[in-house]
């Protein structure tokens, strides 16, 4: 069909010419291998760049630590003792004696002492006096200070019976900093401090130490509980002081100490090429640590971690076998059955901790005051309950160099033993001397290394940034004409080492990426490293969007800036410009009538001034037009000339000009003279080359070359050579790079009269459709749908209110339709259906601002039902999609579709308004199919929202009926009101009357609705009452009551056992 291209205009725009090869240069491939940000698929996960930078910087600092750090050896004495709630004795046998005997004059640099069951009284659970701590501190100081070097206490922490203290040489005290302590209770209810741990964390020179003293759950069978207590201490122990430190938060401290702190190892995910999903699998080694949520240090944030205390792990061997093996010195056999070693091997607790070889007898349980194992009635089995374990930060792999010599390790235990001479408790204390490698950082050298790594990261980050380059960023298209395409190609190249994702985006504050006359292909794409592609930018001013009209009057210009947005890169800006050639297409019909000369002879300033004069004349003539419309009476005369005469008389304008645009008259006149016998008129499209020529003649005012338009192609010689002119003139597409000057089309090649007639029809429809407002202005659309179909008088009253020029054009076109229907002699026969499907969407168009409120119904009968709420019955069911009018002067039936009903009514009056309605039963809307749907009918649908009451009148009576039937779909709901019966009342067309009846319908009476709801409400209340009664009975006498009693008995027995074990 001819109208397909008009109603759905689309231009064939140029596509990219080519892509360059996707082979990646060797230089780029080498950079990809060394760059931590770039994956094997040359993608960069930007969301993880921060983590990758942290990981890379940390790895680089660790690998170069020898450039800014040196190491020294320091000895730390670690001791643990469960004192069984005894008063502080002389501690020389525990502290002074073993050190003096074993070190032979040397002294440890630091003492770390851990105590358990320091105070088991009931007052200790809620008292914090620290009397016991002071007592044992004095005893420890008295013993330690007998050595050659003086010591000072630098930290301590007590929780009920657990106490940890730290002493350092006075000469080394300035090197101890960032001291913090914490305690975690894991006893009764998981909170009481009879079990749990206390800890000290501090910085010694430039190394971090953490010592944890714990007392875990007792009893041989409580292995899982001990493991749980260990996990609770690890998870909950958190050291404050970060906010008060020079770092301020954990992240800053983490970055400053990459050789201490664990960071997420994301390098394998960055290089996996699996994209962002791979980063979701990153496991942070410290994910459960408190600093993640509370900004505190955890026990793992150190170089060296030492765990001491009464861990209470036992031997899974009968007591008699244990004592026999001990008497024979088979410690190794017993240690294989040691619960701590078993749980470590199974990785249930103390994973990555290690312990020095045990060569001393079990430390539990002894008769107080002796070295004899328990001989009481309980006869507790001996076990190594008291232990000292160590863990070195897993970051530290190779041992450091000390004085240019490789050390034996980061943490060397010189000796690990118990003290049998200490007999005041049922436990024996354990002691160990550790030799640690302690770091000393040269800040100046550290700064040099950090700067070097930062420069390296900047280089890598720049390499991982897309670099998109466009050679030509200013596109000049030259002269641009209506309905012609001008294309320029841009070369877009990725000069970076990673994939570049680009897309054209809208400017800030705008929605569209470019004006409606500009087209870009593609608007987005991906370029690999060193890859390039062409992007086509096309200027095409078409029929839609009023672009031609706005360009004509100067509201728009052919100039814009395109923004090529590069993801995670720099945006590229491209400016486009062109020179618009004014055209009659898109101009208001009234302006065309007042043009004193052809459009091509106007300058831009003259055309804009003429438009301003036209706007002023329209506003001044509004009052006189309204008066003329109110007094307009009479019917149209017969014939084509009569309709023109009436239009000329109605224009009533004193301003010189035409009653209708001269361009429309020229096109219709050609069709009237030469097209009355052309086959398939209004059904076939024209020749692009001929249409281009016709548009040029309309713009320039030149006469049509009838010899070229009417003669056949060969002019008597069918073997003539085809036209050798460039194909772009035939297609209407131009290469903007070829010519910038305005080149009027040459006289087209002869295609014959039929092709010329089809081309003129196409140009006529384009001229009508491209105007700023259709023949029937947008503001009349709603009124036509609501009122224009009621009767002949209503249709005519709507039509006479049109602006004069629009009225003249409408009458002129309807007269032409009547003539061509009566005089057409071509094949096939021209029908009303054909004319309606082509002209209706152009003459009556819905405003883009309100488009979507009206829906199309292809079936005319169904449209009638939707509109009026009832079916046509009996003899009245004539073809409702057409209107048949009998004329006295011409008895031939002229059948026009509903969209032309008003025109037909004006051209020929019916016998009477009443007979007009009776014959058709129901009049369909005045103007029908919207969007080119054949025989489609307009019908209002209920809006998605409920409009205010005053707007309900705009829906019309038909919509109100539809609402009523939607609310009352079943016959038994349609009770007494007459407006719900099948026979409608006489005042059917009064929406306010029907609205009142609908509003006061009994169905919406509050009492009626309450009566209808009472049965259901009563059933719901009864069901709820039965359910609650059953639930209460079950809780008092049923299974729930028995289960509650069993749980209460079990909890009582469990609390008794926990209370008994709390003292062991």
HELIX and SHEET records of a PDB file:
HELIX    1   1 UNK A    3  UNK A    7  1                                   5    
HELIX    2   2 UNK A   26  UNK A   34  1                                   9    
HELIX    3   3 UNK A   46  UNK A   48  5                                   3    
HELIX    4   4 UNK A   49  UNK A   63  1                                  15    
HELIX    5   5 UNK A   65  UNK A   67  5                                   3    
HELIX    6   6 UNK A   92  UNK A   96  3                                   5    
HELIX    7   7 UNK A   97  UNK A  103  1                                   7    
HELIX    8   8 UNK A  122  UNK A  125  5                                   4    
HELIX    9   9 UNK A  131  UNK A  144  1                                  14    
HELIX   10  10 UNK A  170  UNK A  175  5                                   6    
HELIX   11  11 UNK A  188  UNK A  190  5                                   3    
HELIX   12  12 UNK A  223  UNK A  236  1                                  14    
HELIX   13  13 UNK A  250  UNK A  256  1                                   7    
HELIX   14  14 UNK A  267  UNK A  270  1                                   4    
HELIX   15  15 UNK A  276  UNK A  279  1                                   4    
HELIX   16  16 UNK A  291  UNK A  294  1                                   4    
HELIX   17  17 UNK A  319  UNK A  327  1                                   9    
HELIX   18  18 UNK A  331  UNK A  336  1                                   6    
HELIX   19  19 UNK A  339  UNK A  345  1                                   7    
HELIX   20  20 UNK A  443  UNK A  463  1                                  21    
HELIX   21  21 UNK A  547  UNK A  553  1                                   7    
HELIX   22  22 UNK A  589  UNK A  594  1                                   6    
HELIX   23  23 UNK A  599  UNK A  601  5                                   3    
HELIX   24  24 UNK A  604  UNK A  620  1                                  17    
HELIX   25  25 UNK A  622  UNK A  630  1                                   9    
HELIX   26  26 UNK A  640  UNK A  651  1                                  12    
HELIX   27  27 UNK A  662  UNK A  674  1                                  13    
HELIX   28  28 UNK A  688  UNK A  700  1                                  13    
HELIX   29  29 UNK A  706  UNK A  710  1                                   5    
HELIX   30  30 UNK A  727  UNK A  731  1                                   5    
HELIX   31  31 UNK A  753  UNK A  769  1                                  17    
HELIX   32  32 UNK A  778  UNK A  780  5                                   3    
HELIX   33  33 UNK A  781  UNK A  787  1                                   7    
HELIX   34  34 UNK A  792  UNK A  799  1                                   8    
HELIX   35  35 UNK A  804  UNK A  823  1                                  20    
HELIX   36  36 UNK A  832  UNK A  843  1                                  12    
HELIX   37  37 UNK A  860  UNK A  868  1                                   9    
HELIX   38  38 UNK A  874  UNK A  876  5                                   3    
HELIX   39  39 UNK A  898  UNK A  900  5                                   3    
HELIX   40  40 UNK A  901  UNK A  907  1                                   7    
HELIX   41  41 UNK A  913  UNK A  920  1                                   8    
HELIX   42  42 UNK A  949  UNK A  955  5                                   7    
HELIX   43  43 UNK A  956  UNK A  967  1                                  12    
HELIX   44  44 UNK A  971  UNK A  973  5                                   3    
HELIX   45  45 UNK A  978  UNK A  980  5                                   3    
HELIX   46  46 UNK A  991  UNK A  999  1                                   9    
HELIX   47  47 UNK A 1002  UNK A 1004  5                                   3    
HELIX   48  48 UNK A 1006  UNK A 1037  1                                  32    
HELIX   49  49 UNK A 1039  UNK A 1061  1                                  23    
SHEET    1   A 6 UNK A 151  UNK A 159  0                                        
SHEET    2   A 6 UNK A 162  UNK A 169 -1                                        
SHEET    3   A 6 UNK A 110  UNK A 116 -1                                        
SHEET    4   A 6 UNK A  69  UNK A  82  1                                        
SHEET    5   A 6 UNK A 430  UNK A 441 -1                                        
SHEET    6   A 6 UNK A 411  UNK A 418 -1                                        
SHEET    1   B 5 UNK A 176  UNK A 185  0                                        
SHEET    2   B 5 UNK A 196  UNK A 204 -1                                        
SHEET    3   B 5 UNK A 207  UNK A 215 -1                                        
SHEET    4   B 5 UNK A 304  UNK A 310  1                                        
SHEET    5   B 5 UNK A 386  UNK A 392 -1                                        
SHEET    1   C 2 UNK A 401  UNK A 402  0                                        
SHEET    2   C 2 UNK A 405  UNK A 406 -1                                        
SHEET    1   D 4 UNK A 468  UNK A 470  0                                        
SHEET    2   D 4 UNK A 485  UNK A 494 -1                                        
SHEET    3   D 4 UNK A 532  UNK A 540 -1                                        
SHEET    4   D 4 UNK A 518  UNK A 521 -1                                        
SHEET    1   E 3 UNK A 468  UNK A 470  0                                        
SHEET    2   E 3 UNK A 485  UNK A 494 -1                                        
SHEET    3   E 3 UNK A 733  UNK A 735  1                                        
SHEET    1   F 5 UNK A 474  UNK A 480  0                                        
SHEET    2   F 5 UNK A 572  UNK A 580  1                                        
SHEET    3   F 5 UNK A 559  UNK A 566 -1                                        
SHEET    4   F 5 UNK A 500  UNK A 505 -1                                        
SHEET    5   F 5 UNK A 524  UNK A 527 -1                                        
SHEET    1   G 2 UNK A 854  UNK A 857  0                                        
SHEET    2   G 2 UNK A 937  UNK A 940 -1                                        
SHEET    1   H 2 UNK A 882  UNK A 885  0                                        
SHEET    2   H 2 UNK A 894  UNK A 897 -1                                        
END                                                                             
